[in-house]
């Protein structure tokens, strides 16, 4: 696996992929490189303007790319359901649950969930469940979920999933990224129990210099904090191209293990992708099952054929 890069992506011709949050950052690079490898890629984005612009950029960079925009707002379950409804009767080979928000001021989604937990976990939980029939119709489907090394900031609090008792933005972000890993852990366990060929794995980008770091500070007008993150991006961060490699590895490389977690090999910050350390609480079967049950109740989405 040493030195694995985008040129090592296996031929993706004949495969269809959905990448959430693909209009910028590592999501954009992920979509572009999957298209370069021959996949038909849907860029599932909240903003039609930014999503269609990203499609145009990919077509300019990869002239034979088969890409299209799909409207998807993970902060609104009605949008998630509408997007998934468009896949009825179609197969889906790859779902990349990439979109996310980080360290935002306290807010709520259209359905009343704390924004980070709602977008980063619940929106993707619902999307994956609703697309499951299309994934299972493919012969060798994968789900790749983008988490973060900052999952180590905090375990989930099953009694306060929406941070209603106390909101600390970085703790809430860490909890949402722990939720991503627990979701993959429980999804992989249920898939194995059902004897299905779907592979669910997770990845993290390390420190990738994207707008994710600065968005929260910009929303609050905190110029000093925004400049701090901009400096960190320049001094520590690797490019979006580098940050996307673990996701692309989890999504396409041979030998990816169910419930595997992949990230940059140099201090979990940068470099070629490899197996990554993860906090022990992200491998807790009981916690995974409890989060799954709560997520089904909150979203109203049940995974048919994948009961605990």
C-alpha positions as CSV (number, residue, x, y, z in Angstrom):
1,X,0.0,0.0,0.0
2,X,3.0,2.3,0.4
3,X,2.9,5.2,-2.0
4,X,-0.6,4.5,-3.2
5,X,-2.0,7.4,-5.2
6,X,-4.8,8.3,-7.6
7,X,-3.1,6.6,-10.5
8,X,-3.6,3.3,-8.6
9,X,-7.4,3.5,-8.7
10,X,-8.7,0.4,-10.4
11,X,-10.7,0.8,-13.6
12,X,-14.1,2.1,-12.6
13,X,-15.8,1.8,-16.0
14,X,-19.3,0.4,-15.7
15,X,-19.6,1.6,-12.1
16,X,-21.9,4.3,-10.8
17,X,-20.9,6.4,-7.8
18,X,-22.6,9.1,-5.6
19,X,-20.3,11.5,-3.8
20,X,-21.9,13.8,-1.3
21,X,-20.5,17.3,-0.8
22,X,-18.6,17.0,-4.1
23,X,-18.6,20.7,-5.1
24,X,-15.3,21.5,-3.2
25,X,-12.4,20.1,-1.3
26,X,-11.8,16.4,-0.9
27,X,-15.3,15.6,-2.2
28,X,-14.6,17.4,-5.5
29,X,-11.2,15.6,-5.9
30,X,-12.9,12.3,-5.0
31,X,-15.6,12.8,-7.7
32,X,-13.0,14.0,-10.3
33,X,-10.7,11.0,-9.8
34,X,-13.5,8.5,-9.8
35,X,-14.7,10.0,-13.1
36,X,-11.1,10.0,-14.4
37,X,-11.0,6.2,-13.7
38,X,-14.2,5.7,-15.7
39,X,-17.0,5.8,-13.2
40,X,-20.3,7.6,-13.8
41,X,-20.4,10.0,-10.9
42,X,-23.2,12.0,-9.4
43,X,-22.1,15.1,-7.4
44,X,-24.7,15.2,-4.6
45,X,-24.6,18.8,-3.3
46,X,-26.8,21.3,-1.5
47,X,-26.1,24.2,-3.8
48,X,-27.2,23.8,-7.4
49,X,-25.0,26.7,-8.4
50,X,-21.8,25.3,-6.8
51,X,-22.7,21.8,-7.8
52,X,-23.2,22.5,-11.5
53,X,-20.0,24.7,-11.5
54,X,-18.1,21.7,-10.1
55,X,-19.5,19.5,-12.8
56,X,-18.3,22.0,-15.4
57,X,-14.8,22.1,-13.8
58,X,-14.5,18.3,-13.8
59,X,-15.6,18.1,-17.5
60,X,-12.9,20.7,-18.3
61,X,-10.2,18.7,-16.4
62,X,-11.4,15.3,-17.6
63,X,-13.0,15.8,-21.0
64,X,-14.6,12.4,-21.2
65,X,-15.9,12.5,-17.7
66,X,-19.5,11.1,-17.1
67,X,-20.6,13.4,-14.3
68,X,-23.9,15.1,-13.3
69,X,-25.3,17.2,-10.5
70,X,-27.8,15.8,-8.0
71,X,-29.6,18.1,-5.5
72,X,-29.1,16.9,-1.9
73,X,-29.3,18.8,1.4
74,X,-28.3,16.5,4.2
75,X,-29.7,19.0,6.7
76,X,-33.2,18.3,5.4
77,X,-34.5,14.7,5.5
78,X,-37.2,15.5,2.9
79,X,-34.3,16.4,0.5
80,X,-32.5,13.1,1.3
81,X,-35.7,11.1,0.6
82,X,-36.3,13.0,-2.7
83,X,-32.7,12.3,-3.8
84,X,-32.9,8.6,-2.9
85,X,-36.3,8.3,-4.6
86,X,-34.5,9.0,-7.9
87,X,-32.5,5.8,-7.6
88,X,-35.5,3.4,-7.4
89,X,-34.9,0.6,-9.8
90,X,-31.3,1.6,-10.4
91,X,-28.1,0.0,-9.2
92,X,-25.4,2.0,-7.2
93,X,-21.9,0.6,-7.0
94,X,-20.4,3.2,-4.7
95,X,-21.7,5.7,-2.1
96,X,-19.1,8.1,-0.7
97,X,-20.6,9.8,2.4
98,X,-18.2,12.7,2.3
99,X,-20.1,16.0,3.1
100,X,-19.7,17.5,6.5
101,X,-19.6,20.7,8.6
102,X,-17.1,21.4,11.3
103,X,-17.2,23.4,14.6
104,X,-20.2,25.6,13.6
105,X,-22.1,27.8,16.0
106,X,-25.0,26.0,17.6
107,X,-27.8,25.5,15.1
108,X,-30.5,23.0,14.1
109,X,-31.3,21.2,10.8
110,X,-34.7,21.4,9.2
111,X,-35.8,18.4,11.2
112,X,-34.6,19.9,14.5
113,X,-31.3,18.0,14.9
114,X,-28.1,19.7,16.1
115,X,-26.4,20.7,12.9
116,X,-23.2,18.8,13.1
117,X,-24.8,15.6,14.3
118,X,-27.7,16.0,11.8
119,X,-25.5,16.7,8.7
120,X,-22.4,14.6,9.5
121,X,-24.2,11.5,10.8
122,X,-28.0,11.4,10.6
123,X,-28.2,12.8,7.0
124,X,-25.8,10.1,5.8
125,X,-27.4,7.4,7.9
126,X,-30.7,8.1,6.2
127,X,-29.2,8.5,2.7
128,X,-27.3,5.2,3.0
129,X,-30.4,3.3,4.3
130,X,-32.6,4.7,1.6
131,X,-30.1,3.8,-1.1
132,X,-29.4,0.3,0.3
133,X,-31.6,-1.5,-2.2
134,X,-29.7,0.1,-5.0
135,X,-26.4,-0.8,-3.4
136,X,-27.4,-4.4,-2.8
137,X,-28.5,-4.7,-6.5
138,X,-24.8,-4.1,-7.5
139,X,-22.4,-7.1,-7.4
140,X,-19.6,-5.5,-5.4
141,X,-20.9,-2.3,-3.9
142,X,-19.1,-0.2,-1.3
143,X,-20.0,2.5,1.2
144,X,-17.1,4.8,2.1
145,X,-17.7,7.2,5.0
146,X,-15.5,10.1,5.7
147,X,-14.8,10.5,9.4
148,X,-11.9,12.5,11.0
149,X,-9.0,11.9,13.4
150,X,-10.8,14.4,15.6
151,X,-13.3,11.6,16.5
152,X,-10.8,11.2,19.4
153,X,-12.1,14.4,20.9
154,X,-15.2,12.8,22.2
155,X,-17.3,9.7,22.4
156,X,-21.0,10.0,21.7
157,X,-23.4,10.7,24.5
158,X,-26.4,8.4,23.7
159,X,-28.5,10.4,26.2
160,X,-27.7,13.8,24.5
161,X,-27.1,13.1,20.8
162,X,-28.2,16.6,19.9
163,X,-26.1,18.4,22.5
164,X,-29.1,19.9,24.2
165,X,-27.6,19.8,27.7
166,X,-24.4,21.7,26.7
167,X,-23.0,22.7,23.4
168,X,-19.3,22.8,22.8
169,X,-18.6,23.0,19.1
170,X,-15.5,20.8,19.0
171,X,-16.9,18.2,21.3
172,X,-20.0,18.1,19.1
173,X,-17.9,17.7,16.0
174,X,-15.8,14.9,17.6
175,X,-19.1,13.2,18.6
176,X,-20.4,13.4,15.0
177,X,-17.2,11.9,13.7
178,X,-17.3,9.1,16.3
179,X,-20.9,8.5,15.1
180,X,-19.5,8.1,11.6
181,X,-17.2,5.3,12.7
182,X,-19.8,3.6,14.9
183,X,-22.1,3.7,11.9
184,X,-19.6,2.0,9.7
185,X,-18.8,-0.5,12.5
186,X,-22.5,-1.5,12.9
187,X,-23.2,-1.4,9.2
188,X,-20.3,-3.8,8.6
189,X,-21.5,-6.1,11.4
190,X,-25.0,-6.3,10.1
191,X,-23.9,-6.8,6.5
192,X,-21.7,-9.7,7.6
193,X,-24.5,-11.2,9.7
194,X,-26.8,-11.1,6.6
195,X,-24.1,-12.7,4.4
196,X,-24.2,-9.8,1.9
197,X,-21.3,-8.7,-0.3
198,X,-21.4,-5.0,0.5
199,X,-18.2,-3.5,1.9
200,X,-18.5,-0.6,4.4
201,X,-15.3,1.2,5.3
202,X,-14.2,4.6,6.6
203,X,-11.5,7.1,5.9
204,X,-10.2,10.4,7.2
205,X,-8.2,13.1,5.2
206,X,-5.7,14.0,7.9
207,X,-5.1,17.7,7.8
208,X,-6.3,18.7,4.4
209,X,-6.2,22.4,3.5
210,X,-9.9,23.0,2.6
211,X,-12.6,25.6,3.4
212,X,-13.9,23.2,6.1
213,X,-11.5,24.6,8.7
214,X,-12.5,28.3,8.1
215,X,-16.2,28.0,7.5
216,X,-17.3,28.1,11.2
217,X,-15.1,31.1,12.0
218,X,-16.3,33.0,8.9
219,X,-19.9,32.4,9.8
220,X,-19.4,34.1,13.2
221,X,-17.2,36.9,11.7
222,X,-14.2,35.8,13.9
223,X,-11.5,37.1,11.6
224,X,-8.7,36.2,14.0
225,X,-9.7,32.5,14.2
226,X,-10.3,32.4,10.5
227,X,-6.7,33.7,9.9
228,X,-5.4,31.1,12.4
229,X,-6.9,28.3,10.4
230,X,-5.7,29.8,7.2
231,X,-2.2,29.8,8.6
232,X,-2.6,26.2,9.7
233,X,-3.7,25.2,6.2
234,X,-0.6,26.7,4.7
235,X,1.9,25.4,7.2
236,X,0.5,21.9,8.2
237,X,-2.2,21.0,5.7
238,X,-1.8,18.8,2.7
239,X,-3.6,19.5,-0.5
240,X,-7.2,18.5,-1.2
241,X,-5.7,16.0,-3.6
242,X,-3.7,14.4,-0.8
243,X,-6.6,14.6,1.6
244,X,-8.8,12.7,-0.8
245,X,-6.5,9.7,-1.2
246,X,-7.7,7.8,1.9
247,X,-11.3,8.2,0.7
248,X,-10.4,7.0,-2.7
249,X,-8.5,4.1,-1.2
250,X,-11.4,3.0,1.0
251,X,-13.8,3.4,-2.0
252,X,-11.8,1.5,-4.7
253,X,-8.6,-0.3,-3.6
254,X,-8.5,-4.1,-3.5
255,X,-8.3,-5.7,-0.1
256,X,-10.2,-3.0,1.8
257,X,-11.6,-4.6,4.9
258,X,-15.1,-4.2,6.1
259,X,-15.0,-1.7,9.0
260,X,-11.5,-0.7,8.0
261,X,-10.4,2.9,8.7
262,X,-7.8,4.5,6.4
263,X,-5.9,7.8,6.7
264,X,-2.6,9.4,5.9
265,X,0.3,7.4,7.2
266,X,2.5,10.3,8.5
267,X,1.3,11.1,12.0
268,X,-2.3,10.7,10.7
269,X,-1.8,14.1,9.1
270,X,-0.4,13.7,5.6
271,X,1.1,11.3,3.2
272,X,-0.1,8.1,1.4
273,X,-3.0,6.3,2.8
274,X,-2.8,3.3,5.2
275,X,-4.6,1.7,8.0
276,X,-5.3,4.3,10.7
277,X,-5.6,4.3,14.5
278,X,-9.1,4.7,15.9
279,X,-10.4,5.2,19.4
280,X,-11.5,1.9,21.0
281,X,-15.0,3.3,21.6
282,X,-15.6,3.3,17.8
283,X,-15.4,-0.5,17.9
284,X,-18.0,-1.0,20.7
285,X,-20.8,-3.3,19.5
286,X,-23.2,-2.2,22.2
287,X,-22.7,1.5,21.4
288,X,-23.0,0.9,17.7
289,X,-26.3,-0.9,18.1
290,X,-27.6,1.8,20.4
291,X,-26.7,4.6,18.0
292,X,-28.2,2.6,15.1
293,X,-31.5,2.2,16.9
294,X,-31.6,5.9,17.9
295,X,-30.7,6.9,14.3
296,X,-33.6,4.8,12.9
297,X,-35.9,6.4,15.4
298,X,-34.8,10.0,14.7
299,X,-34.7,9.7,10.9
300,X,-37.6,7.2,10.4
301,X,-35.3,5.2,8.1
302,X,-35.0,1.5,8.7
303,X,-32.5,-0.8,6.9
304,X,-34.6,-3.5,5.4
305,X,-32.8,-6.9,5.5
306,X,-30.2,-5.6,8.0
307,X,-31.8,-6.1,11.4
308,X,-29.6,-6.4,14.5
